[in-house]
């Protein structure tokens, strides 16, 4: 849970600033102004530009965050006269001023000579965000590695022509997280560029298990020695990776797929389906040291690799129609944690900022901000402030937008 006690009067802004404090926002102000100056030296002066201030930077973020609640395809529709217009917040800043800040917005204005990393423009922000996640929250023992679901606005997709859908650029990166499976708090973010240079680029490793094991190692670099239990999907699950993690004091439970997983070192007899028909709940086990490979049958064969649970401990899967189906405890635990992540995706994926910039670093930035707000809401729900004013996720977002814009009326609209 949370590592610090927040006051009863804590606002949405207080929780958000646990991850994005004023010093980070001030750096955005400095870097944006530096970039604007550099840009104008190169391409000619812009008489309409005035250096951005901290108040304006907060308002700029507020406008962007408002798209995560109202899901307008373009943030500029706030100033329009259409369905997504929002007169109550449109008066804080003119559309032309907002567009100017958007044009010059930067987190790192200049590339240093040592930089080779493709995300150099956003890496300092990601590092700062990670420090905030680590210091504000202590995760439970059970955690999940996965790619979070990032919703496209269903209304927009439904009204899109095929040509418009084709024009929408595919993301040039994959976003992976390590997530506390009892609260949904995202403990760590890892961004992997698809067009990375050299042998570690996503394209070079697309169908190879070493990409996913590299992702898993990066996500768990701060987890060693803490006896965490990490749940993984088929693309990450592998004997070599689990054995490596065990040496670091990290235990694993993963679903295994003969098609997607690296099955090196596993007995072939367990990877082939038996010819004799099996009844639901039957399972076979093979062990090597602490590692056990479980093949469990329930309308199909499911394989699990784990060193976190004893294979002889019994559990049950409860199905609405067929009642209780016996299974090893590892299978029950995996199903429980997987269902929690599905619930998290259902609840929070629709609150991602819907602004779609062309630049990859900006796409990553807005996803990271969205995750920070979701984490802030999770901390708010675990604080005493939640018992004073019970805001939903949408109301919490609206409150944060109004506080960033400096509006006095911060009561949520129903």
Steps between C-alpha positions, in 0.01 A plus 500: 500500500592872519826586678377837632180618662321768302287760687119485496497818292739363232387602151529315168796729424679390821481135393605578142800700625634198687610390150517825302621765751551871430874460437421265206245749364751787540751298297239464223459881505878558471549237226197620298629859507851384402362297210284793382808726500711242313219437248459871426875553462496232232171569320433868565345690788141446611353832614196328652715297743548606862691277743269251672448521878440229764131598524460464123682165501257366762206627292651339188516162682148557631361538146673182387381303804142614434505286180534188720159571653305630201681297229497767233724396213666843484580710804420808286130410504491654852492843326260395223122544502439126455400216729839483678534874562555597864431867562572474874870422443548655151518853648818432701725503191439589136520228235784681319707518824437131568611409146820703543588314822418169330731591211800567725426263791813308607643312798857486363572778252856405404659168421826441685795356308498179710132423430427197286168398659196558280293625793752762617233773471288335767738281705554755783122522545460119503781473759336764719163325468658168599651659813153631587341155456772337715483752783118539519391136499608160632353222280357168615694176460306395189565702184432463129709581192286593200420752226214718628196544280491853359152573370440674172186708529225258382275782373778636279597155369134422419460819297839476326528420132745228397724764346519697826578184695783414259639850536523467879860412564581185689693552822876468462547366852364238737408595856539237775428530871559324831178534693395425859224245445305569820457878447571559128777752578758500219841471669720526193473600134728372225488646149660310213549670166402290198754672278787475744843500339709187514420147610276600794241681287151354517500416128822304538352298785136496394436126515783415732464420870804709594300821445243404761757371747688832458173689568439284812855559631464876454165502679637297792836672544383660829321187622789267591523363855144601596332157459250635248284255304485611136218377273580492129324430171614242243735738312716554812475157668821295458703261713827692454347832605323352805821329616689829459234685701507234774871573558399865562229408752212557253245219462280444197179343379435510127263363238689297240416474131680261264451761225594825678733394784867407503471129591876435514588245770144381560408128462333436159265244658330783694470725194307244293134433575432142621300279265275361775198724569513687830233629735482863617730580790751222428866603492853366463813638668875484429748654744863608491624651827253772599365530147182315404330465164126441530277378217136555607192406297183712480335477153858517373854459631650788700866495601653700786862540604557607862749501786273708728240237590519136602344291221341263751303777675138490389286787379173545311374702206138603554294514181149640493349207308719201587571584866841419652773349284801360694845628402844560652530817713728661238217485242249657742746779590578573135130522408428735793780742412421492130134585567611796715705644214202459263288698750771769518511526120121527484492774763803716416591447132228740387665784694810525282558843343354480150732759338700318228820689411726382216821511703574176685642667812182707535281190467704333778475817712118514487471127575733547799296798625181290468657218705614754763140630535361146530761427770412828675133394507592157644693674782207739552261204539730352768526830691276656763420783256285249304271452801439876514415549131443183297591594143471256213795472259328741257423751779859475627622579146265799470612629838867469398436689173331787685780519758765507225307779325473694827119507502346576838197279449652153539181311577457210254225525244256208512 
